[in-house]
Amino acid sequence: MPDIPTVTLPSGISVPALGLGTWKMGEAPNDAKAEIESLRRGLDLGMTLIDTAEMYGEGASEELTGKAIDGRRDEVFLVSKVYPWNASRRGVIEACEASLERLKTDRLDLYLLHWRGEHPLEETVAGFEELRRDGKIGAWGVSNFDIADMEELMAVPDGRNCATNQVLYNLSRRGIEYDLLPWCQEHEIPVMAYSPIEQGRILRNAELIRIAKAYQATPAQVALAFLLERDKVIAIPKSSTASRVEENAGAADLEISDEDWEALDAAFPPPERKQPLEML
């Protein structure tokens, strides 16, 4: 069993720093069996945070996740996300109830605003807080928020109850390191890194391959280890097979030298100035 590190949320709850993403899962019926097996294998390995969204396959990912966690709900820290156009006070509540139905559960552990839309943050937060009081969610957070968005959020009633900010972050997308990541760390708001291996595109990088070979590891494991080295960062790679989940879990056991981290910095330079927040 790999020793999966943990990140502590503002509530004091500890969650694995390496979880399971589900984007594009549940969309191909022929793949469902392998996808369910991959999520269950992740739970076996201690990757007990599962991230999904009503957007993914228009609910198909939530339905598949519900099947994967059937009988194991209490092992899982379950995260889902609401569309911005559903993020009015009443809309958030209705969307959450629909997600709970698809997931076949009575609660989410964390519920996120997927990205900013037309509804005022005050309304969205009020809906989140009502869901929290009613026990339908344990906590709430946001996704794809830059510093200006986060500061605006902090100024609305109950905005400081935000538990996380989920953003695009990987070796090739390091813009948040200039300002957003330090801001979140200072405010003790963990960052969830989606697309942590850039949907596989960075895995062909020659320097990443060289370093992986030096540790008898895979490029994906080194890319994930990069994120696991960061304070208050949770990586949520999506893997559709149990073998790939096992590979990802192995990232937790890697001990990369300072020299090799410097080599990765040379291959994937950190930002030197403010950059627009990137999204997929």
URRAZI-V560843 format. One record per pair of residues at least 12 apart in sequence whose C-alpha atoms are under 6 Angstrom apart, sorted by the first residue. I is the first residue (numbers start at 1). J is the second residue. D is the distance in whole Angstrom. If there is no record, write none. Layout:
# URRAZI-V560843
i->I j->J d->D
i->I j->J d->D
This chain:
# URRAZI-V560843
i->4 j->252 d->6
i->5 j->17 d->6
i->7 j->232 d->6
i->10 j->163 d->6
i->17 j->234 d->4
i->18 j->47 d->6
i->18 j->234 d->6
i->18 j->235 d->5
i->19 j->47 d->5
i->19 j->49 d->5
i->19 j->50 d->6
i->19 j->236 d->5
i->20 j->50 d->5
i->20 j->236 d->5
i->20 j->237 d->6
i->20 j->238 d->6
i->21 j->51 d->5
i->21 j->236 d->5
i->21 j->237 d->5
i->21 j->238 d->4
i->22 j->52 d->5
i->22 j->238 d->5
i->23 j->56 d->6
i->25 j->61 d->5
i->26 j->60 d->5
i->26 j->61 d->5
i->26 j->64 d->5
i->27 j->57 d->6
i->34 j->241 d->6
i->35 j->240 d->5
i->36 j->68 d->5
i->38 j->240 d->6
i->38 j->241 d->5
i->38 j->242 d->4
i->41 j->242 d->6
i->48 j->76 d->5
i->49 j->76 d->6
i->49 j->77 d->5
i->50 j->78 d->5
i->51 j->79 d->5
i->51 j->80 d->6
i->52 j->80 d->5
i->53 j->80 d->5
i->53 j->81 d->4
i->62 j->102 d->6
i->62 j->103 d->5
i->63 j->102 d->5
i->63 j->103 d->5
i->66 j->103 d->4
i->66 j->104 d->6
i->77 j->109 d->6
i->78 j->108 d->6
i->78 j->109 d->5
i->79 j->110 d->5
i->79 j->111 d->6
i->80 j->111 d->5
i->81 j->111 d->5
i->81 j->112 d->4
i->81 j->113 d->6
i->81 j->114 d->5
i->82 j->113 d->5
i->82 j->114 d->6
i->83 j->114 d->6
i->84 j->115 d->6
i->84 j->116 d->6
i->84 j->117 d->5
i->87 j->124 d->5
i->88 j->119 d->6
i->88 j->123 d->5
i->88 j->124 d->5
i->89 j->123 d->5
i->89 j->124 d->5
i->89 j->126 d->6
i->89 j->127 d->4
i->92 j->127 d->6
i->107 j->136 d->4
i->107 j->137 d->5
i->108 j->137 d->5
i->109 j->137 d->5
i->109 j->138 d->5
i->110 j->138 d->6
i->110 j->139 d->5
i->110 j->140 d->5
i->111 j->140 d->5
i->112 j->140 d->6
i->112 j->141 d->5
i->112 j->142 d->5
i->113 j->142 d->5
i->113 j->143 d->6
i->114 j->143 d->5
i->115 j->143 d->5
i->115 j->144 d->5
i->122 j->156 d->6
i->140 j->162 d->6
i->140 j->163 d->6
i->141 j->162 d->5
i->141 j->163 d->5
i->141 j->164 d->5
i->142 j->165 d->5
i->143 j->165 d->5
i->143 j->166 d->4
i->143 j->167 d->6
i->144 j->167 d->5
i->147 j->180 d->6
i->163 j->189 d->6
i->164 j->189 d->5
i->164 j->190 d->5
i->164 j->191 d->6
i->165 j->191 d->5
i->166 j->191 d->6
i->166 j->192 d->4
i->166 j->193 d->6
i->167 j->193 d->5
i->167 j->194 d->6
i->168 j->193 d->6
i->168 j->194 d->5
i->168 j->279 d->6
i->169 j->193 d->5
i->169 j->196 d->6
i->170 j->196 d->5
i->172 j->268 d->6
i->174 j->270 d->6
i->175 j->271 d->6
i->175 j->275 d->6
i->178 j->271 d->6
i->190 j->232 d->5
i->190 j->233 d->6
i->191 j->233 d->5
i->192 j->233 d->6
i->192 j->234 d->5
i->192 j->235 d->6
i->193 j->234 d->6
i->193 j->235 d->5
i->194 j->236 d->6
i->196 j->237 d->6
i->203 j->219 d->6
i->221 j->248 d->6
i->221 j->251 d->4
i->225 j->251 d->5
